[in-house]
Amino acid sequence: MTKHQVSGKANTSHVGTIIAVRGSVVDMCFEHELPPIHSLLRAGKDDDVAIEVMAQSDAHHVRGIALTPTQGLARGMQVKDTEGPLQQPVGKAILSRMFDVFGNTIDHGPPLENVQWRSVHNEPPSLLRRSTHSEVFETGIKAIDVLTPLERGGKAGLFGGAGVGKTVLLTEMIHNMIGHQQGVSIFCGIGERSREGEELYREMKAAGVLPNMVMIFAQMNEPPGARFRVGHAALTMAEYFRDDEHRDILLLIDNIFRFIQAGSEVSGLMGQMPSRLGYQPTMSTELAALEERIANTESGAITSLQAVYVPADDFTDPAAVHTFSHLSASIVLSRKRASEGLFPAIDPLQSSSKMVTPGIVGEHHYNLAQAIRRTLAQYAELKDIIAMLGLEQLSPEDRKIVARARQLERFLTQPFFTTEQFTNLSGKLVSLEDALDGCERILADEFKDMPESALYMIGAISEAQEKVDASHHKKPHSDTKEHPSEETAHDIDDT
């Protein structure tokens, strides 16, 4: 395949003329036959500028958005209709490869062979084809499996501002799940940092999970048209593995807010009137068109994890609100917890999952999750009193609640495989049974005499005693606190 795949040779009836170029917006005139909406057009010296038709102004004029930079375009230049939409390669040959929005490989590997090219514009599966069976998708991350379990074939969102750990959590999930799930992982980078894609490629290659993975990127320096379409391109690949290969897919999107942002840029460039806070009036429709294609059918499931940047940590922002409505689990990352060194920085009181019901996770898990939330909520209420009057003014029962909550917070931290090089802590994969057992024993005050630091950054609860025993072998003056936030750790007793 050539670098710029087209679905048919252009003849004179499919050749038009550029009449205006305004940034990424290109107005064109076709004398004979207007190209349909979503057609891919080619222009420029070597047909290196790709333009997607977004609107037909009248009988001879169309307006398109460029998916590539428009340098070199000028009025009067020819533009060719490829007689088809934007297409993506699908097939077993795309595994372990990295692509851009046009289906070109960008990993310097050999040319693609034995692939089909399919349109990125597809309808979601019909209601009759969808599966309604609910099943938990284990991740090996304690805070998620216990409090906000994911749904196999569902959509989960990672909400948080800049720098609270969304991308790290996504990459950890790839690492944990690709090993024991016999499926395919597709990583879709929408408008994120270029170095993150390169780092992810190297990490996945080193971990040996690349053979079951596909990566597709439209980085933040690319035009809005490319960032707006890369999500659809990734879904085309995912649908192939689900419908043709009958495999389960883990689709990771980083970051779905950048998709909305790209749509807002495209809408503004096209001259549409913005709605609240400057977003496009069609935001809800555009997001639904993408999200509804992520579905669980009788042939396989697409389980999606989506990082969602929250502007200024404002969860009432329309982008966050509209994304919430599509998700079966919402994992909210807290800047305050990140600043305290509690990683993953998941806020257990703001995060939620529709899977936490007795009918799905079981009575025992459900009751335990509710008890954990209740303890953490009571601690949150007591924090104001502690700040004003001090811990000594609390009743003995309240002190016990504070001690349990602080131990739970530390037990729900976990060292990640993907951050070993930064933390010097080996990553841990924790089964749901071990995670539930640890939380249950903490709530039963089994570790009330143990320092909080022993529960910080461990896997199963059995490692806490090993940590205490190891610290006893050190000299007293070499003892250091695990984290500055633990200065008051040993002040809490169970009087």
Secondary structure, 3 states (H helix, E strand, C coil): CCCCCCCCCCCHHHEEEEEEEECCEEEEECCCCCCCCCEEEEECCCCCEEEEEEEECCCCEEEEEECCCCCCCCCCCEEEEEEEECEEEECHHHCCCEECCCCCECCCCCCCCCCEEEECCCCCCCHHHECCCCCEECCCCHHHHHHCCEECCCEEEEEECCCCCHHHHHHHHHHHHHHHCCCEEEEEEECCCHHHHHHHHHHHHHHCCHHHEEEEEECCCCCHHHHHHHHHHHHHHHHHHHHCCCCCEEEEEECHHHHHHHHHHHHHHCCCCCCHHHCCCCHHHHHHHHHCCCCEECCEEEEEEEEEECHHHCCCCHHHHHHHCCCCEEEEECHHHHHCCCCCCECCCCCEECCCCHHHHCHHHHHHHHHHHHHHHHHHHHHHHHHHHCHHHCCHHHHHHHHHHHHHHHHCCCCCHHHHHHHCCCCCCCCHHHHHHHHHHHHCCCCCCCCHHHHCCCCCCHHHHHHHHHHHCCCHHHCCCCCHHHCCHHHCCCC
